[in-house]
């Protein structure tokens, strides 16, 4: 592996690191402290050092680390194998203290419970869960986009109805939760259930294509500023569709070759340098409402394996 000393106050040192999949390890003068894989090693190091400004564990790690070791790898699977075998051999001190997934969140749906669409940090309640997603902000933007297009709930307060109903941004589904209220606008929550499923659970629901056509119409009418405003929304909807496709199949991915065995979307066994390594896989008894919910701690590995399998299929 390539070894380089860490300059404590030099943020620009990370700009020299190679791009592409790499295995990396942080060490002090004698022990491994933490190891991982990344397709953008320089950016990963910058994030860790930025987290150290607010997070005690990251600060302790970055203060203790004096050496970065890294090895460019031919693909994501090779990097993952190197990480998991290293963990089995070395047991780095900070590996299980840091929880890179602790800020990941789930999308939660329930057509009969206010606020109908929610962002949750766990999947232990009775909502219908999808995820996890790596960014709360991404998920909030996605909810806003879908609610704008289909006029679904995107409630911002704990009281209802809110200003969105008055501004006709939302159809006022919440009014159905107060049947005693005298209003001709009471909505059928079963219809809301169907709309939530179509909008958030089915990847090919046509919403992305609708926004793409809207952008194309603006562009053809030479309204370039309006067309550009939809670029971020299109990117968010495309990223959500890609992630949803991943969630649908991740738990069922199985693969076996002389070198690797994948079970439940995770690396279960590998042969490396004439030695066999066996790894535990996280396959909890999922409840019915966790159909598209994956374990927080396993999702990054499952995404690496999903992308690797997909790339091999299209090679």
RAKAHU-V235976 format. One record per residue. N is the residue number from 1. SS is DSSP state (H for helix, E for strand, L for the rest). Layout:
n=<N & N>
ss=<SS & SS>
This chain:
n=<1 & 2 & 3 & 4 & 5 & 6 & 7 & 8 & 9 & 10 & 11 & 12 & 13 & 14 & 15 & 16 & 17 & 18 & 19 & 20 & 21 & 22 & 23 & 24 & 25 & 26 & 27 & 28 & 29 & 30 & 31 & 32 & 33 & 34 & 35 & 36 & 37 & 38 & 39 & 40 & 41 & 42 & 43 & 44 & 45 & 46 & 47 & 48 & 49 & 50 & 51 & 52 & 53 & 54 & 55 & 56 & 57 & 58 & 59 & 60 & 61 & 62 & 63 & 64 & 65 & 66 & 67 & 68 & 69 & 70 & 71 & 72 & 73 & 74 & 75 & 76 & 77 & 78 & 79 & 80 & 81 & 82 & 83 & 84 & 85 & 86 & 87 & 88 & 89 & 90 & 91 & 92 & 93 & 94 & 95 & 96 & 97 & 98 & 99 & 100 & 101 & 102 & 103 & 104 & 105 & 106 & 107 & 108 & 109 & 110 & 111 & 112 & 113 & 114 & 115 & 116 & 117 & 118 & 119 & 120 & 121 & 122 & 123 & 124 & 125 & 126 & 127 & 128 & 129 & 130 & 131 & 132 & 133 & 134 & 135 & 136 & 137 & 138 & 139 & 140 & 141 & 142 & 143 & 144 & 145 & 146 & 147 & 148 & 149 & 150 & 151 & 152 & 153 & 154 & 155 & 156 & 157 & 158 & 159 & 160 & 161 & 162 & 163 & 164 & 165 & 166 & 167 & 168 & 169 & 170 & 171 & 172 & 173 & 174 & 175 & 176 & 177 & 178 & 179 & 180 & 181 & 182 & 183 & 184 & 185 & 186 & 187 & 188 & 189 & 190 & 191 & 192 & 193 & 194 & 195 & 196 & 197 & 198 & 199 & 200 & 201 & 202 & 203 & 204 & 205 & 206 & 207 & 208 & 209 & 210 & 211 & 212 & 213 & 214 & 215 & 216 & 217 & 218 & 219 & 220 & 221 & 222 & 223 & 224 & 225 & 226 & 227 & 228 & 229 & 230 & 231 & 232 & 233 & 234 & 235 & 236 & 237 & 238 & 239 & 240 & 241 & 242 & 243 & 244 & 245 & 246 & 247 & 248 & 249 & 250 & 251 & 252 & 253 & 254 & 255 & 256 & 257 & 258 & 259 & 260 & 261 & 262 & 263 & 264 & 265 & 266 & 267 & 268 & 269 & 270 & 271 & 272 & 273 & 274 & 275 & 276 & 277 & 278 & 279 & 280 & 281 & 282 & 283 & 284 & 285 & 286 & 287 & 288 & 289 & 290 & 291 & 292 & 293 & 294 & 295 & 296 & 297 & 298 & 299 & 300 & 301 & 302 & 303 & 304 & 305 & 306 & 307 & 308 & 309 & 310 & 311 & 312 & 313 & 314 & 315>
ss=<L & E & E & E & E & L & L & L & L & L & H & H & H & H & H & H & L & L & E & E & E & E & E & E & E & E & E & L & L & L & L & E & E & E & E & E & E & E & E & E & H & H & H & H & H & H & H & H & H & H & H & L & L & L & L & H & H & H & H & H & H & H & H & H & L & L & E & E & E & E & E & E & L & L & L & H & H & H & H & H & H & H & H & H & H & H & H & H & H & H & L & L & L & L & L & L & L & L & L & L & L & L & L & L & E & E & E & E & E & L & L & L & L & L & L & L & E & E & E & E & L & L & L & L & L & L & L & E & E & E & E & E & E & L & L & H & H & H & H & H & H & H & H & H & H & H & H & H & H & H & L & L & L & L & L & L & L & L & L & L & L & L & H & H & H & H & L & L & L & L & L & L & H & H & H & H & H & L & L & L & L & L & L & L & L & L & L & L & H & H & H & H & H & H & H & H & H & H & H & H & H & L & L & L & L & L & H & H & H & H & H & H & H & H & H & H & H & H & H & H & L & L & L & H & H & H & H & H & H & L & H & H & H & H & H & H & H & H & H & H & H & H & H & H & H & H & H & H & H & H & H & H & L & L & E & E & L & L & L & E & E & E & E & L & L & E & E & E & E & E & E & E & L & L & E & E & E & E & L & L & L & L & L & L & L & L & L & H & H & H & L & E & E & L & L & H & H & H & H & H & H & H & H & H & H & H & H & H & H & H & H & H & H & L & L>
